[in-house]
């Protein structure tokens, strides 16, 4: 039997596209549901990806919003292509698609496990660190504000997701943006890790055997009523894994890293120590 695509990466991307289209027009979910003669709950399930509308339902949704032509065809095609498999955003709008899906996945998950062997995770980055990472990309300030805006998911008062981070020690010692920027970045992480929903643990350097962090970054998302999703970020297109066997590999990797990483207290102490060293270097 084919796996139900509800809750899959493509379903969440489609839902995010529909919700954005509705919000851009300025109509409420209740009002649109009444016009489409469906329940508000059903429409909201379409928009959060837990129920997949048919292409015909998507066409009706967009038609009422007066969205026609190429944009209507693009979103209807998303509905036609929804499945329950893994997904690599390899189309021409891959960067936009990846970000839309990533934001929606962050918004609806209850737990994130972020393995970061190369850079500080985006949800913990300071504005100056983000600028240093983005370098001379176009429209840097808007990109900085967008990433900082995403971080609010960790600090909202109600239902903030559990965020467990594993950072390789060498990432902490790489002075991206200069020693002062990096010192400020490390102290920011230490402060964020004091929050009840955030755990930051350092994977120490000097390993004599290979562990999962050596294979690259990944983010494991868990949801209350849907299967987990894994996000893999590459130099080019990104991937979202939904296949049960593939996701299980990363769940096992998480278990291994929990035995390799320093404790939260040890990690905070090490980050504070490195920050002090960088401040002294800058001074």
URFENUR-V938494 format. One record per backbone hydrogen bond with DSSP energy under -0.5 kcal/mol. CO is the residue of the C=O (numbers start at 1). NH is the residue of the N-H. E is the energy in kcal/mol with one decimal. If there is no record, write none. Layout:
BEGIN
CO&NH&E  CO&NH&E
END
This chain:
BEGIN
5&8&-2.4  8&12&-2.4  9&13&-2.2  10&14&-2.4  11&15&-2.4  12&16&-2.2  13&17&-2.1  14&18&-2.3  15&19&-2.6  16&20&-2.3  17&21&-2.1  18&22&-2.3  19&23&-2.8  20&24&-2.6  21&25&-1.3  22&26&-1.5  22&27&-1.5  28&32&-2.2  29&33&-2.4  30&34&-2.1  31&35&-1.9  32&36&-2.1  33&37&-0.8  33&38&-2.3  39&43&-2.1  40&44&-2.5  41&45&-1.8  42&46&-1.9  43&47&-2.0  44&48&-1.5  45&49&-0.6  45&50&-1.2  45&51&-1.6  46&49&-0.8  49&7&-3.1  51&53&-0.6  54&58&-2.4  55&59&-2.4  56&60&-2.1  57&61&-2.3  58&62&-2.5  59&63&-2.4  60&64&-2.2  61&65&-1.1  62&67&-2.7  63&66&-1.6  66&68&-0.7  68&71&-0.8  68&72&-0.9  69&73&-2.3  70&74&-2.3  71&75&-2.0  72&76&-2.4  73&77&-2.1  74&78&-1.4  75&79&-1.6  76&80&-1.8  77&81&-1.4  78&82&-0.6  79&82&-0.7  87&240&-3.2  88&90&-2.1  91&94&-1.8  93&97&-2.8  94&98&-3.0  95&99&-2.1  96&100&-2.5  97&101&-2.4  98&102&-2.9  99&103&-2.7  100&104&-1.9  101&105&-2.4  102&106&-2.6  103&107&-2.2  104&108&-1.6  105&109&-1.2  110&162&-2.5  111&222&-2.5  112&114&-0.5  112&164&-2.9  113&115&-0.6  113&220&-2.8  114&116&-0.6  114&166&-2.8  115&117&-0.5  115&218&-1.4  116&168&-1.8  121&124&-2.0  122&125&-1.0  126&130&-2.4  127&131&-2.2  128&132&-2.0  129&133&-2.4  130&134&-2.6  131&135&-1.5  134&137&-1.7  137&140&-0.6  139&143&-1.8  140&144&-2.7  141&145&-2.4  142&146&-2.2  143&147&-2.2  144&148&-2.5  145&149&-2.2  146&150&-1.8  147&151&-1.0  149&152&-1.3  150&153&-1.7  151&154&-1.9  152&155&-0.8  152&156&-1.1  153&161&-0.6  162&112&-3.1  162&164&-0.5  163&165&-0.5  163&199&-2.8  164&114&-3.0  165&201&-2.7  166&116&-3.4  167&203&-3.0  168&171&-1.1  168&172&-0.9  169&172&-0.8  169&173&-1.0  170&174&-0.7  171&174&-0.6  173&175&-0.8  174&176&-2.6  175&178&-2.4  178&182&-2.3  179&183&-2.6  180&184&-2.2  181&185&-2.1  182&186&-2.5  183&187&-2.1  184&188&-1.8  185&189&-1.9  186&190&-2.2  187&191&-2.0  188&192&-2.6  189&193&-2.5  191&194&-1.3  192&195&-1.9  195&198&-1.5  197&163&-3.4  199&165&-3.2  201&167&-2.2  202&204&-0.8  202&262&-3.1  203&169&-2.6  211&214&-1.9  212&215&-1.6  213&216&-1.2  218&115&-3.0  219&221&-0.6  219&231&-2.9  220&113&-2.3  221&229&-1.8  222&110&-2.8  222&111&-1.4  226&223&-0.7  229&221&-3.4  230&241&-3.2  231&219&-2.0  232&234&-0.5  232&239&-2.5  238&89&-2.3  239&232&-2.9  240&87&-2.6  241&230&-2.1  243&247&-2.7  244&248&-2.0  245&249&-1.0  246&249&-0.6  246&250&-0.9  247&250&-0.6  247&251&-1.8  248&252&-2.1  249&253&-1.6  250&254&-2.1  251&255&-1.6  252&256&-2.0  253&257&-2.4  254&258&-1.7  255&259&-0.7  256&259&-1.3  256&260&-0.9  257&261&-2.5  263&267&-2.5  264&268&-2.5  265&269&-2.1  266&270&-2.2  267&271&-2.6  268&272&-2.2  269&273&-2.1  270&274&-2.5  271&275&-2.3  272&276&-2.1  273&277&-2.0  274&278&-2.2  275&279&-2.3  276&280&-2.2  277&281&-2.0  278&282&-2.4  279&283&-2.1
END
